[in-house]
Amino acid sequence: MIRFDSVSRTYAGRTVVDALCQVSFEVQPGETLCLVGASGSGKTTALRLVNRMVEPSAGRVFVDGVDVARQDPVALRRRTGYVVQRGGLFPHLSVAGNVGLLARLDGWDSARIASRVATLLELVQLEPATFRDRFPHQLSGGQRQRVGVARALMLDPPVLLMDEPFGALDPATRNELQAEFAQLTRVGRPRTTLLVTHDLAEARRLGDRIAVLAAGRLVQIGTPAELADGPTSIATTAFFGSDSMEVGGAG
């Protein structure tokens, strides 16, 4: 579970994630919460607060009931899957090297790593014998993103953070990977997922709930149906009324 408790973060005096009614929300085990909003609304900052890539200026963030400020950041990140646009792969490592990296750092033996890598590549629909020895430049955009997801799942983390993971892909590949991700969330242990997107269709498709951010403030949170049927802010109304189904960019 992820919990934000009156969290704020400022950069040179500019509030990116600001307190609004104590800005407290929870993401339950097995739930996917999508963070949506225009560019600069604070979506990515909120995501990065969870694994201490950014520290709060005020308030606290909890993962499984423990304040992340009291957790070793390296250990925290190994327990937290993290997926970014274009996969974020290391170009000098093979597919197997990228997927198994955290397990090697965690001290796994080579046989266990190889077995887990093969299982995950099959899970994201990449044939291990074909892809394990390829390098990122030999992959398509969709294949790189699949490898990024496999790497994030390597240590079977209870928390998964995804920062516009499908935003750089063509529409057909994006739809395919969204469908695969929806299936992946039902595999294995219940996984708490926080997903940043500027794509309304994606948020509706993947999110159990959606949190709308505007100018660093959480303005509404609820199921897709609740937000569409009962918007309580201009930002929510504008977002759900977007003809393009997309607003802004990274935030």
LUMDOPA-807977 format. One record per residue: residue number from 1; x, z, y of N, C-alpha, C in turn. Coordinates in nm, 3 decimals. Atoms other than C-alpha are relative to their C-alpha. Example, Ala and Ser with C-alpha at 12.3 -4.5 7.8 and 13.67 -1.06 7.14 Angstrom:
# residues 2
(site 1, (0.089, 0.000, -0.119), (1.230, 0.780, -0.450), (0.090, 0.000, 0.120))
(site 2, (-0.082, -0.006, -0.119), (1.367, 0.714, -0.106), (-0.077, 0.073, 0.109))
# end
This chain:
# residues 251
(site 1, (0.083, 0.000, -0.119), (0.000, 0.000, 0.000), (0.087, 0.000, 0.125))
(site 2, (-0.067, 0.001, -0.130), (0.110, -0.072, 0.358), (-0.093, 0.067, 0.101))
(site 3, (0.081, -0.063, -0.105), (-0.009, 0.143, 0.648), (0.076, 0.001, 0.132))
(site 4, (-0.051, -0.007, -0.136), (0.052, 0.102, 1.020), (-0.071, 0.116, 0.070))
(site 5, (0.055, -0.118, -0.066), (0.004, 0.423, 1.221), (0.046, 0.000, 0.146))
(site 6, (-0.027, 0.001, -0.145), (-0.009, 0.374, 1.602), (0.133, -0.067, 0.032))
(site 7, (-0.130, 0.065, -0.011), (0.276, 0.124, 1.590), (0.011, -0.083, 0.127))
(site 8, (-0.035, 0.084, -0.114), (0.437, -0.029, 1.900), (0.143, -0.048, -0.016))
(site 9, (-0.138, 0.053, -0.004), (0.744, -0.245, 1.945), (0.016, -0.074, 0.132))
(site 10, (-0.026, 0.066, -0.128), (0.889, -0.350, 2.281), (0.137, -0.066, -0.001))
(site 11, (-0.126, 0.070, -0.024), (1.162, -0.596, 2.376), (0.019, -0.011, 0.150))
(site 12, (-0.030, 0.005, -0.144), (1.315, -0.546, 2.721), (-0.125, 0.025, 0.083))
(site 13, (0.118, -0.038, -0.075), (0.994, -0.384, 2.836), (-0.125, -0.076, -0.034))
(site 14, (0.119, 0.078, 0.035), (0.759, -0.645, 2.686), (-0.053, 0.049, -0.134))
(site 15, (0.059, -0.050, 0.123), (0.522, -0.503, 2.428), (-0.042, -0.117, -0.088))
(site 16, (0.033, 0.106, 0.093), (0.498, -0.731, 2.123), (-0.107, 0.047, -0.097))
(site 17, (0.104, -0.062, 0.080), (0.302, -0.503, 1.893), (-0.037, 0.128, 0.070))
(site 18, (0.035, -0.109, -0.090), (0.113, -0.263, 2.116), (-0.109, 0.087, -0.064))
(site 19, (0.101, -0.092, 0.053), (-0.106, 0.040, 2.048), (-0.137, -0.035, 0.056))
(site 20, (0.140, 0.024, -0.039), (-0.478, -0.034, 2.058), (-0.086, 0.084, -0.094))
(site 21, (0.074, -0.094, 0.084), (-0.702, 0.246, 1.932), (0.088, 0.050, -0.114))
(site 22, (-0.100, -0.050, 0.093), (-0.390, 0.380, 1.761), (0.051, -0.107, -0.097))
(site 23, (-0.044, 0.112, 0.083), (-0.335, 0.036, 1.601), (0.036, 0.045, -0.140))
(site 24, (-0.020, -0.046, 0.137), (-0.379, 0.171, 1.251), (-0.079, -0.090, -0.094))
(site 25, (0.069, 0.075, 0.103), (-0.461, -0.043, 0.953), (0.075, 0.015, -0.131))
(site 26, (-0.059, -0.012, 0.133), (-0.397, -0.043, 0.580), (-0.021, -0.129, -0.078))
(site 27, (0.013, 0.109, 0.095), (-0.335, -0.310, 0.319), (0.008, 0.065, -0.138))
(site 28, (0.011, -0.070, 0.128), (-0.444, -0.188, -0.024), (0.075, -0.075, -0.111))
(site 29, (-0.061, 0.067, 0.115), (-0.267, -0.259, -0.356), (-0.090, -0.110, -0.054))
(site 30, (0.078, 0.113, 0.049), (-0.377, -0.598, -0.481), (-0.069, -0.080, 0.107))
(site 31, (0.066, 0.068, -0.111), (-0.504, -0.701, -0.138), (0.097, -0.092, 0.074))
(site 32, (-0.075, 0.088, -0.090), (-0.384, -0.995, 0.071), (-0.064, 0.006, 0.138))
(site 33, (0.045, -0.003, -0.138), (-0.416, -0.939, 0.445), (0.075, -0.108, 0.077))
(site 34, (-0.061, 0.105, -0.081), (-0.353, -1.241, 0.668), (0.002, 0.042, 0.146))
(site 35, (-0.015, -0.024, -0.143), (-0.220, -1.188, 1.019), (-0.009, -0.134, 0.072))
(site 36, (0.018, 0.126, -0.071), (-0.343, -1.462, 1.253), (0.002, 0.027, 0.149))
(site 37, (-0.002, -0.012, -0.145), (-0.314, -1.529, 1.624), (0.086, -0.109, 0.060))
(site 38, (-0.076, 0.103, -0.070), (-0.161, -1.754, 1.886), (0.148, 0.032, 0.000))
(site 39, (-0.143, -0.019, -0.010), (0.212, -1.799, 1.937), (0.031, 0.118, 0.091))
(site 40, (-0.039, -0.116, -0.079), (0.374, -1.477, 2.061), (-0.092, 0.119, -0.012))
(site 41, (0.096, -0.110, 0.012), (0.088, -1.256, 1.947), (0.055, 0.121, -0.073))
(site 42, (-0.062, -0.114, 0.067), (0.320, -1.038, 1.740), (-0.010, -0.003, -0.151))
(site 43, (0.020, 0.008, 0.145), (0.245, -1.160, 1.387), (0.129, 0.024, -0.077))
(site 44, (-0.126, -0.012, 0.074), (0.604, -1.199, 1.269), (0.066, 0.135, 0.026))
(site 45, (-0.056, -0.132, -0.030), (0.716, -0.883, 1.448), (-0.066, 0.107, -0.088))
(site 46, (0.071, -0.097, 0.085), (0.448, -0.686, 1.262), (0.050, -0.009, -0.143))
(site 47, (-0.048, 0.019, 0.137), (0.562, -0.836, 0.933), (0.138, 0.062, -0.020))
(site 48, (-0.139, -0.045, 0.014), (0.928, -0.755, 0.994), (0.016, 0.150, 0.020))
(site 49, (-0.002, -0.145, -0.009), (0.845, -0.393, 1.078), (-0.010, 0.064, -0.139))
(site 50, (0.025, -0.058, 0.131), (0.747, -0.341, 0.714), (0.130, 0.019, -0.078))
(site 51, (-0.125, -0.012, 0.076), (1.095, -0.407, 0.569), (0.119, 0.038, 0.089))
(site 52, (-0.100, -0.053, -0.094), (1.285, -0.263, 0.869), (0.098, -0.107, 0.050))
(site 53, (-0.079, 0.101, -0.071), (1.420, -0.594, 0.990), (-0.020, 0.016, 0.149))
(site 54, (0.028, -0.044, -0.137), (1.264, -0.467, 1.313), (-0.043, 0.145, -0.009))
(site 55, (0.038, -0.141, -0.003), (1.228, -0.100, 1.401), (-0.108, 0.024, 0.105))
(site 56, (0.105, -0.028, -0.100), (0.918, 0.039, 1.579), (0.055, 0.079, 0.119))
(site 57, (-0.032, -0.080, -0.118), (0.951, 0.169, 1.933), (-0.081, 0.129, 0.001))
(site 58, (0.084, -0.119, 0.014), (0.671, 0.413, 1.857), (-0.089, -0.020, -0.121))
(site 59, (0.085, 0.006, 0.117), (0.448, 0.498, 1.566), (0.080, -0.011, -0.129))
(site 60, (-0.066, 0.003, 0.131), (0.522, 0.473, 1.196), (-0.065, -0.104, -0.091))
(site 61, (0.047, 0.093, 0.103), (0.493, 0.223, 0.913), (0.029, 0.063, -0.136))
(site 62, (-0.014, -0.060, 0.132), (0.437, 0.346, 0.558), (-0.012, -0.107, -0.109))
(site 63, (0.012, 0.082, 0.120), (0.495, 0.169, 0.228), (-0.014, 0.095, -0.118))
(site 64, (0.031, -0.090, 0.112), (0.340, 0.342, -0.074), (0.010, 0.147, 0.042))
(site 65, (0.010, -0.138, -0.047), (0.289, 0.655, 0.134), (0.125, 0.058, 0.061))
(site 66, (-0.126, -0.051, -0.054), (0.650, 0.688, 0.253), (0.036, -0.075, 0.128))
(site 67, (-0.043, 0.059, -0.127), (0.762, 0.628, 0.611), (0.123, -0.087, -0.024))
(site 68, (-0.114, 0.088, 0.026), (0.993, 0.326, 0.601), (0.125, 0.045, 0.075))
(site 69, (-0.116, -0.049, -0.075), (1.216, 0.493, 0.861), (0.082, 0.099, -0.081))
(site 70, (-0.070, -0.095, 0.085), (1.308, 0.745, 0.591), (0.057, -0.065, -0.126))
(site 71, (-0.048, 0.071, 0.118), (1.394, 0.478, 0.336), (0.125, -0.081, 0.034))
(site 72, (-0.118, 0.083, -0.018), (1.728, 0.306, 0.292), (-0.044, -0.145, 0.016))
(site 73, (0.050, 0.135, -0.025), (1.675, -0.043, 0.440), (0.035, -0.099, -0.111))
(site 74, (-0.039, 0.092, 0.107), (1.867, -0.221, 0.163), (-0.090, 0.021, -0.122))
(site 75, (0.087, -0.030, 0.115), (1.672, -0.045, -0.113), (-0.144, -0.042, 0.029))
(site 76, (0.136, 0.038, -0.040), (1.347, -0.104, 0.078), (-0.019, -0.150, -0.015))
(site 77, (0.013, 0.147, 0.005), (1.413, -0.478, 0.106), (0.006, -0.054, -0.141))
(site 78, (-0.004, 0.044, 0.140), (1.494, -0.508, -0.263), (-0.133, 0.026, -0.069))
(site 79, (0.132, -0.027, 0.056), (1.151, -0.359, -0.336), (-0.110, -0.078, 0.072))
(site 80, (0.097, 0.073, -0.081), (0.985, -0.594, -0.089), (0.032, -0.150, -0.007))
(site 81, (-0.020, 0.145, 0.004), (0.950, -0.967, -0.160), (-0.020, -0.058, 0.140))
(site 82, (0.005, 0.057, -0.135), (1.006, -1.182, 0.150), (0.011, -0.151, -0.011))
(site 83, (0.003, 0.146, 0.006), (0.914, -1.551, 0.181), (-0.016, -0.054, 0.141))
(site 84, (0.004, 0.059, -0.134), (0.980, -1.761, 0.492), (-0.022, -0.151, -0.013))
(site 85, (0.015, 0.145, 0.000), (0.924, -2.122, 0.594), (0.122, -0.067, -0.060))
(site 86, (-0.105, 0.082, 0.061), (1.128, -2.382, 0.404), (0.081, 0.076, -0.105))
(site 87, (-0.062, -0.072, 0.110), (1.219, -2.120, 0.144), (0.113, 0.092, 0.038))
(site 88, (-0.112, -0.085, -0.040), (1.520, -1.975, 0.329), (0.107, 0.010, -0.106))
(site 89, (-0.096, -0.004, 0.111), (1.749, -2.070, 0.040), (0.144, -0.011, 0.050))
(site 90, (-0.143, 0.012, -0.030), (2.128, -2.036, 0.042), (0.048, -0.135, -0.052))
(site 91, (-0.033, 0.138, 0.042), (2.260, -2.395, 0.035), (0.111, -0.009, -0.103))
(site 92, (-0.114, 0.006, 0.091), (2.574, -2.308, -0.163), (-0.033, 0.056, -0.138))
(site 93, (0.041, -0.053, 0.129), (2.379, -2.148, -0.449), (-0.098, -0.094, -0.067))
(site 94, (0.096, 0.079, 0.076), (2.193, -2.329, -0.724), (-0.137, 0.066, 0.005))
(site 95, (0.134, -0.059, 0.011), (1.824, -2.272, -0.786), (0.007, 0.132, -0.075))
(site 96, (-0.014, -0.124, 0.077), (1.913, -2.016, -1.053), (0.073, 0.107, 0.080))
(site 97, (-0.075, -0.094, -0.082), (2.163, -1.855, -0.816), (-0.084, 0.061, 0.110))
(site 98, (0.089, -0.051, -0.104), (1.906, -1.825, -0.539), (-0.104, 0.095, -0.056))
(site 99, (0.107, -0.082, 0.056), (1.630, -1.689, -0.760), (0.054, 0.132, -0.053))
(site 100, (-0.054, -0.121, 0.063), (1.856, -1.440, -0.939), (0.086, 0.087, 0.089))
(site 101, (-0.095, -0.070, -0.088), (2.049, -1.320, -0.635), (-0.025, 0.151, 0.007))
(site 102, (0.028, -0.143, -0.016), (1.873, -0.986, -0.586), (0.024, 0.076, -0.130))
(site 103, (-0.024, -0.067, 0.128), (1.893, -0.906, -0.957), (0.149, 0.022, -0.023))
(site 104, (-0.145, -0.019, 0.012), (2.270, -0.963, -0.952), (0.046, 0.115, 0.087))
(site 105, (-0.036, -0.110, -0.089), (2.300, -0.731, -0.653), (-0.049, 0.133, -0.053))
(site 106, (0.058, -0.121, 0.056), (2.086, -0.482, -0.840), (0.067, 0.042, -0.131))
(site 107, (-0.077, -0.039, 0.118), (2.327, -0.482, -1.136), (-0.054, -0.046, -0.133))
(site 108, (0.053, 0.050, 0.126), (2.127, -0.675, -1.396), (0.110, -0.076, -0.076))
(site 109, (-0.094, 0.080, 0.077), (2.322, -0.832, -1.682), (-0.044, -0.146, 0.000))
(site 110, (0.025, 0.144, -0.014), (2.346, -1.211, -1.701), (-0.113, -0.050, -0.090))
(site 111, (0.105, 0.044, 0.091), (2.116, -1.251, -2.002), (-0.138, 0.036, 0.054))
(site 112, (0.129, -0.043, -0.056), (1.837, -1.052, -1.839), (-0.036, -0.085, 0.122))
(site 113, (0.024, 0.083, -0.118), (1.877, -1.250, -1.515), (-0.046, -0.138, -0.042))
(site 114, (0.035, 0.136, 0.044), (1.867, -1.585, -1.696), (-0.142, -0.005, -0.055))
(site 115, (0.134, -0.004, 0.058), (1.552, -1.486, -1.885), (-0.106, 0.011, 0.109))
(site 116, (0.096, -0.020, -0.108), (1.374, -1.365, -1.572), (-0.009, -0.124, 0.088))
(site 117, (-0.001, 0.122, -0.081), (1.479, -1.675, -1.374), (-0.084, -0.108, -0.068))
(site 118, (0.077, 0.101, 0.073), (1.338, -1.902, -1.646), (-0.149, 0.028, 0.005))
(site 119, (0.142, -0.039, -0.005), (1.011, -1.708, -1.653), (-0.061, -0.032, 0.136))
(site 120, (0.053, 0.022, -0.135), (0.970, -1.730, -1.276), (-0.007, -0.148, 0.035))
(site 121, (0.005, 0.145, -0.027), (1.057, -2.100, -1.255), (-0.120, -0.062, -0.070))
(site 122, (0.119, 0.049, 0.069), (0.791, -2.170, -1.515), (-0.127, 0.043, 0.073))
(site 123, (0.116, -0.052, -0.071), (0.549, -1.951, -1.317), (-0.033, -0.082, 0.124))
(site 124, (0.023, 0.080, -0.120), (0.598, -2.161, -1.003), (0.005, -0.150, -0.030))
(site 125, (0.012, 0.138, 0.047), (0.580, -2.482, -1.208), (0.123, -0.085, 0.030))
(site 126, (-0.126, 0.074, -0.003), (0.946, -2.583, -1.199), (0.066, 0.015, -0.137))
(site 127, (-0.058, -0.005, 0.134), (1.086, -2.672, -1.541), (0.143, 0.053, 0.008))
(site 128, (-0.134, -0.060, -0.012), (1.392, -2.445, -1.586), (0.114, -0.094, -0.037))
(site 129, (-0.109, 0.088, 0.043), (1.600, -2.700, -1.775), (0.029, -0.108, 0.102))
(site 130, (-0.016, 0.106, -0.100), (1.543, -2.954, -1.498), (0.052, 0.053, 0.132))
(site 131, (-0.024, -0.044, -0.137), (1.574, -2.739, -1.189), (0.102, 0.113, 0.016))
(site 132, (-0.082, -0.120, -0.019), (1.790, -2.431, -1.259), (0.137, -0.030, 0.062))
(site 133, (-0.135, 0.031, -0.048), (2.120, -2.608, -1.179), (0.002, -0.087, 0.125))
(site 134, (0.005, 0.079, -0.123), (2.000, -2.809, -0.880), (0.029, 0.088, 0.121))
(site 135, (-0.025, -0.070, -0.125), (2.094, -2.716, -0.525), (-0.111, -0.032, 0.099))
(site 136, (0.111, 0.019, -0.093), (1.854, -2.683, -0.231), (-0.012, -0.141, 0.057))
(site 137, (0.008, 0.134, -0.059), (1.947, -3.023, -0.084), (-0.053, -0.104, -0.098))
(site 138, (0.051, 0.091, 0.102), (1.836, -3.182, -0.411), (-0.150, 0.023, -0.028))
(site 139, (0.140, -0.034, 0.021), (1.483, -3.041, -0.382), (-0.087, -0.053, 0.113))
(site 140, (0.097, 0.032, -0.104), (1.173, -3.150, -0.196), (-0.040, 0.127, 0.074))
(site 141, (0.044, -0.117, -0.075), (1.017, -2.921, 0.062), (-0.087, 0.093, -0.083))
(site 142, (0.086, -0.082, 0.084), (0.753, -2.805, -0.182), (0.077, 0.071, -0.109))
(site 143, (-0.082, -0.063, 0.103), (1.013, -2.738, -0.450), (0.082, 0.115, 0.058))
(site 144, (-0.075, -0.110, -0.063), (1.225, -2.533, -0.209), (-0.090, 0.120, 0.023))
(site 145, (0.090, -0.111, -0.025), (0.921, -2.327, -0.120), (-0.035, 0.071, -0.129))
(site 146, (0.025, -0.062, 0.129), (0.846, -2.267, -0.486), (0.117, 0.090, -0.041))
(site 147, (-0.119, -0.081, 0.031), (1.203, -2.144, -0.536), (0.001, 0.126, 0.086))
(site 148, (0.005, -0.117, -0.087), (1.161, -1.913, -0.236), (-0.099, 0.104, -0.050))
(site 149, (0.099, -0.092, 0.055), (0.849, -1.762, -0.390), (0.053, 0.066, -0.127))
(site 150, (-0.057, -0.056, 0.124), (1.024, -1.720, -0.727), (0.104, 0.107, 0.033))
(site 151, (-0.101, -0.099, -0.038), (1.315, -1.541, -0.557), (-0.065, 0.129, 0.048))
(site 152, (0.068, -0.119, -0.052), (1.075, -1.306, -0.378), (-0.060, 0.084, -0.111))
(site 153, (0.063, -0.071, 0.111), (0.918, -1.214, -0.713), (0.100, 0.051, -0.102))
(site 154, (-0.101, -0.027, 0.101), (1.249, -1.163, -0.898), (-0.002, 0.144, -0.048))
(site 155, (-0.002, -0.142, 0.038), (1.241, -0.782, -0.893), (-0.140, 0.058, -0.014))
(site 156, (0.139, -0.041, 0.017), (0.862, -0.772, -0.936), (-0.041, 0.103, 0.105))
(site 157, (0.024, -0.099, -0.106), (0.811, -0.605, -0.597), (-0.149, 0.033, 0.015))
(site 158, (0.140, -0.037, -0.023), (0.491, -0.411, -0.524), (-0.052, -0.052, 0.133))
(site 159, (0.038, 0.048, -0.132), (0.493, -0.550, -0.167), (0.060, -0.139, 0.021))
(site 160, (-0.045, 0.136, -0.026), (0.516, -0.916, -0.068), (-0.031, -0.036, 0.145))
(site 161, (0.014, 0.042, -0.139), (0.574, -1.034, 0.290), (0.023, -0.151, 0.009))
(site 162, (-0.009, 0.146, -0.006), (0.514, -1.402, 0.370), (-0.020, -0.046, 0.144))
(site 163, (0.003, 0.042, -0.140), (0.594, -1.556, 0.709), (-0.021, -0.151, 0.008))
(site 164, (0.038, 0.141, -0.005), (0.411, -1.889, 0.740), (0.067, -0.080, -0.113))
(site 165, (-0.076, 0.059, 0.110), (0.536, -1.985, 0.393), (-0.032, -0.145, -0.029))
(site 166, (0.040, 0.137, 0.032), (0.346, -2.313, 0.374), (-0.012, -0.088, 0.126))
(site 167, (0.024, 0.069, -0.127), (0.349, -2.415, 0.742), (0.079, -0.127, 0.019))
(site 168, (-0.085, 0.117, -0.023), (0.630, -2.672, 0.719), (-0.026, -0.113, -0.099))
(site 169, (0.024, 0.096, 0.106), (0.478, -2.866, 0.429), (-0.109, -0.100, 0.039))
(site 170, (0.106, 0.098, -0.023), (0.264, -3.179, 0.426), (-0.130, 0.056, -0.056))
(site 171, (0.129, -0.059, 0.038), (-0.110, -3.111, 0.382), (-0.025, 0.003, -0.150))
(site 172, (0.027, 0.003, 0.144), (-0.126, -3.217, 0.015), (0.081, 0.106, -0.073))
(site 173, (-0.086, -0.100, 0.065), (0.171, -3.001, -0.088), (-0.044, 0.141, 0.040))
(site 174, (0.046, -0.131, -0.047), (0.042, -2.712, 0.125), (-0.121, 0.046, -0.080))
(site 175, (0.121, -0.036, 0.076), (-0.297, -2.720, -0.049), (0.034, 0.037, -0.144))
(site 176, (-0.039, -0.027, 0.138), (-0.132, -2.731, -0.390), (0.065, 0.137, -0.013))
(site 177, (-0.070, -0.128, 0.008), (0.096, -2.435, -0.318), (-0.092, 0.117, 0.034))
(site 178, (0.097, -0.105, -0.029), (-0.187, -2.234, -0.164), (-0.080, 0.035, -0.124))
(site 179, (0.076, -0.024, 0.123), (-0.384, -2.277, -0.485), (0.084, 0.074, -0.103))
(site 180, (-0.089, -0.068, 0.095), (-0.083, -2.174, -0.693), (0.023, 0.145, 0.043))
(site 181, (-0.022, -0.137, -0.047), (-0.021, -1.869, -0.472), (-0.122, 0.087, -0.030))
(site 182, (0.120, -0.077, 0.028), (-0.382, -1.758, -0.512), (-0.002, 0.044, -0.146))
(site 183, (-0.008, -0.037, 0.142), (-0.324, -1.760, -0.889), (0.111, 0.102, -0.023))
(site 184, (-0.113, -0.091, 0.018), (0.014, -1.584, -0.860), (-0.036, 0.143, 0.038))
(site 185, (0.035, -0.136, -0.043), (-0.142, -1.288, -0.679), (-0.078, 0.074, -0.106))
(site 186, (0.076, -0.065, 0.108), (-0.347, -1.221, -0.992), (0.085, 0.022, -0.125))
(site 187, (-0.090, -0.014, 0.115), (-0.043, -1.217, -1.224), (0.081, 0.129, 0.014))
(site 188, (-0.083, -0.119, -0.001), (0.129, -0.889, -1.315), (-0.064, 0.117, 0.074))
(site 189, (0.047, -0.121, -0.066), (0.102, -0.568, -1.120), (-0.078, -0.034, 0.127))
(site 190, (0.066, 0.021, -0.128), (-0.132, -0.531, -0.819), (0.105, -0.006, 0.111))
(site 191, (-0.103, 0.021, -0.101), (0.069, -0.662, -0.524), (-0.062, 0.004, 0.139))
(site 192, (0.046, -0.008, -0.138), (0.017, -0.568, -0.160), (0.067, -0.112, 0.078))
(site 193, (-0.055, 0.118, -0.064), (0.060, -0.890, 0.038), (-0.043, -0.007, 0.146))
(site 194, (0.023, 0.021, -0.142), (0.093, -0.937, 0.413), (0.049, -0.140, 0.032))
(site 195, (-0.031, 0.141, -0.018), (0.083, -1.305, 0.508), (-0.028, -0.043, 0.143))
(site 196, (0.013, 0.052, -0.137), (0.145, -1.450, 0.855), (-0.034, -0.148, -0.005))
(site 197, (0.035, 0.141, -0.007), (-0.025, -1.779, 0.930), (-0.066, -0.030, 0.134))
(site 198, (0.076, 0.044, -0.116), (-0.159, -1.980, 1.223), (-0.108, -0.099, -0.044))
(site 199, (0.094, 0.095, 0.058), (-0.380, -2.185, 0.990), (-0.124, 0.075, -0.047))
(site 200, (0.124, -0.070, 0.032), (-0.740, -2.062, 0.979), (-0.047, -0.030, -0.142))
(site 201, (0.043, 0.035, 0.136), (-0.821, -2.253, 0.661), (0.081, 0.076, -0.104))
(site 202, (-0.086, -0.074, 0.093), (-0.523, -2.090, 0.490), (-0.039, 0.147, -0.004))
(site 203, (0.039, -0.141, -0.004), (-0.626, -1.743, 0.607), (-0.130, 0.024, -0.074))
(site 204, (0.128, -0.014, 0.070), (-0.979, -1.796, 0.479), (0.017, -0.015, -0.150))
(site 205, (-0.018, 0.030, 0.142), (-0.855, -1.931, 0.148), (0.075, 0.111, -0.073))
(site 206, (-0.090, -0.093, 0.067), (-0.589, -1.669, 0.072), (-0.025, 0.147, 0.033))
(site 207, (0.013, -0.138, -0.045), (-0.688, -1.357, 0.263), (-0.125, 0.069, -0.052))
(site 208, (0.115, -0.086, 0.027), (-0.909, -1.083, 0.128), (-0.058, 0.049, 0.132))
(site 209, (0.039, -0.032, -0.137), (-0.914, -0.975, 0.491), (0.093, -0.072, 0.097))
(site 210, (-0.078, 0.065, -0.105), (-0.787, -1.121, 0.818), (0.010, 0.096, 0.117))
(site 211, (-0.022, -0.080, -0.120), (-0.634, -0.931, 1.111), (0.036, -0.096, 0.113))
(site 212, (-0.022, 0.088, -0.115), (-0.650, -1.109, 1.448), (0.083, 0.074, 0.105))
(site 213, (-0.086, -0.056, -0.102), (-0.367, -1.038, 1.694), (-0.008, -0.087, 0.126))
(site 214, (-0.001, 0.071, -0.128), (-0.369, -1.130, 2.063), (0.085, 0.081, 0.097))
(site 215, (-0.089, -0.065, -0.097), (-0.091, -1.048, 2.311), (0.052, 0.134, -0.051))
(site 216, (-0.057, -0.120, 0.057), (0.052, -0.789, 2.076), (-0.099, 0.107, -0.038))
(site 217, (0.103, -0.099, 0.032), (-0.277, -0.615, 2.012), (-0.083, -0.046, -0.119))
(site 218, (0.093, 0.027, 0.109), (-0.487, -0.592, 1.700), (-0.141, 0.005, 0.057))
(site 219, (0.131, 0.004, -0.066), (-0.828, -0.706, 1.825), (-0.116, 0.004, -0.099))
(site 220, (0.107, -0.010, 0.100), (-1.028, -0.731, 1.500), (0.059, -0.019, -0.138))
(site 221, (-0.042, 0.012, 0.139), (-0.988, -0.696, 1.126), (-0.123, 0.004, -0.088))
(site 222, (0.114, 0.003, 0.090), (-1.229, -0.780, 0.846), (0.013, -0.114, -0.098))
(site 223, (0.002, 0.112, 0.093), (-1.317, -1.022, 0.571), (-0.021, -0.129, 0.079))
(site 224, (0.026, 0.126, -0.070), (-1.328, -1.391, 0.662), (-0.146, -0.014, 0.042))
(site 225, (0.142, 0.012, -0.034), (-1.709, -1.379, 0.651), (-0.037, 0.093, 0.115))
(site 226, (0.032, -0.096, -0.106), (-1.724, -1.068, 0.872), (0.048, -0.050, 0.135))
(site 227, (-0.055, 0.048, -0.127), (-1.502, -1.222, 1.138), (-0.072, -0.125, 0.049))
(site 228, (0.071, 0.121, -0.039), (-1.682, -1.556, 1.133), (-0.141, 0.031, 0.049))
(site 229, (0.139, -0.031, -0.033), (-2.026, -1.397, 1.150), (-0.014, 0.097, 0.116))
(site 230, (0.013, -0.102, -0.103), (-1.950, -1.115, 1.391), (0.125, 0.021, 0.081))
(site 231, (-0.120, -0.020, -0.083), (-1.653, -1.178, 1.623), (-0.027, 0.098, 0.112))
(site 232, (0.019, -0.102, -0.104), (-1.603, -0.887, 1.863), (0.098, -0.016, 0.114))
(site 233, (-0.096, 0.023, -0.108), (-1.335, -1.036, 2.086), (0.007, -0.147, 0.032))
(site 234, (-0.018, 0.140, -0.040), (-1.263, -1.353, 2.279), (0.100, -0.068, -0.092))
(site 235, (-0.104, 0.058, 0.085), (-0.953, -1.405, 2.065), (-0.057, -0.040, -0.136))
(site 236, (0.059, 0.033, 0.129), (-1.153, -1.392, 1.741), (-0.094, -0.118, 0.011))
(site 237, (0.092, 0.112, -0.022), (-1.420, -1.622, 1.879), (0.076, -0.130, 0.017))
(site 238, (-0.080, 0.121, -0.023), (-1.157, -1.869, 1.998), (0.066, -0.048, -0.127))
(site 239, (-0.070, 0.038, 0.123), (-0.971, -1.861, 1.670), (-0.095, -0.063, -0.100))
(site 240, (0.094, 0.052, 0.098), (-1.275, -1.914, 1.450), (-0.076, -0.121, 0.051))
(site 241, (0.064, 0.118, -0.055), (-1.407, -2.177, 1.687), (0.093, -0.117, 0.018))
(site 242, (-0.099, 0.106, -0.017), (-1.089, -2.386, 1.677), (-0.036, -0.122, -0.084))
(site 243, (0.035, 0.125, 0.070), (-1.170, -2.747, 1.590), (0.111, -0.040, -0.099))
(site 244, (-0.113, 0.042, 0.083), (-0.820, -2.798, 1.447), (0.023, 0.095, -0.115))
(site 245, (-0.020, -0.104, 0.099), (-0.842, -2.481, 1.236), (0.140, 0.060, 0.009))
(site 246, (-0.133, -0.054, -0.019), (-0.494, -2.398, 1.368), (0.016, 0.037, 0.147))
(site 247, (-0.036, -0.035, -0.137), (-0.366, -2.218, 1.678), (0.141, 0.045, 0.004))
(site 248, (-0.134, -0.052, -0.024), (-0.020, -2.160, 1.810), (0.098, -0.033, -0.107))
(site 249, (-0.105, 0.019, 0.097), (0.292, -2.132, 1.599), (0.049, 0.134, -0.045))
(site 250, (-0.054, -0.127, 0.044), (0.527, -1.860, 1.488), (-0.021, 0.106, 0.105))
(site 251, (0.025, -0.107, -0.095), (0.452, -1.526, 1.644), (0.057, 0.127, -0.049))
# end
